[in-house]
Amino acid sequence: MSHLRLIPKNVHLIRDAYDDFLLSREAALLSPRTIEFYERTTGDFVSWLEENRIEEPVSRDVRAYLTHCKDRGLSDSSVHGCTGSELVGQNRVKK
């Protein structure tokens, strides 16, 4: 018997914000490599939010995610890039 995993409605809002962010970066004519960086780092963060059923992230959630990245053995510079600072900087994360 397979287990059904329901995704809360608000999680789609997080995914929508992520998609809007990437679209804004493309519209700003950033290089394809920069877009790929944002897709990878910010996408990993959004996936972590979804996996942890976090519907409205707050600053504590960002810190928990950075700790998660560090616990995976990522270097300090990689951890710094984990959240895609542009997304966090756009007030998408509540304090």
Secondary structure, DSSP 4 states (H G I P E B T S, - for coil): -PPP-PPPHHHHHHHHHHHHHHHHHHHTT--HHHHHHHHHHHHHHHHHHHHTT-SS-BHHHHHHHHHHHHHTT--HHHHHHTT-HHHIIIIISB-
